[in-house]
């Protein structure tokens, strides 16, 4: 919180929503923005119905409650856009076996619930969950800013240095960071990727490129710069 200047990055009203007072139903307050975004051709996926509760308690929550949350979020997005969300991504990369089993009841083309290195099918009790996971491979802004000499001045250079040709390179961005507080920094990043000949794609397009898909277990792990446990791709 201190290293990344969270209050300045997210502002206090965002930090307190869902903790000290109820958070808004974003899908109702900003339905028009979501609808326009979908109309412009962007993929629309489900992140969470209740981000705080998921992040804080998902490893204690029963399957039935997970299904309720997924249904609430999916139904609202379908009301807004006219179609079911094409994907989902677990808040704070916290995913359990119960979550994986619940998500397979929904028509998600893929999920991005963890950190890892490659496309894969996760397993639960040695059974394959036939929804592809596209893990995030690159660090987020709040994970690395202020550490090891990384500042806004050299952040993009550092991020670009982590891109590996012919491998999966997935960056997670946040509306409150790259979309608001650090919008210019992100715009510069996109300009630099364009100059380098790096093509920025929606994750769903990776499913049409005949990339290898492994079968791996998803497990709990940790990541420098991020508090608590996260889900990680467990390589064989």
Buried (B, 14 or more C-beta within 10 A) or exposed (E): EEEBEBEEBBEEEBBEBBEEEEBEEBBEEBBEEBBEBBEEEEBBBBBBBBBBBBBBEBEEBEEEBBBBBBBBBBBBBEEBBEEBBBBBBBBBBBBBBBBBBBBBEBEBBBBBBBBBBBBBBBBBEEEEBEBBBBBBBBBBBBBBBBEEEBEEEEBBEBBEEEBEEEEBBBBBEBEBBBEBBBEEBBEBBEEBBEEEEBEEEEBBEBBEEEEEBBEBBBEBBEBEBBEEBBBBBBEE
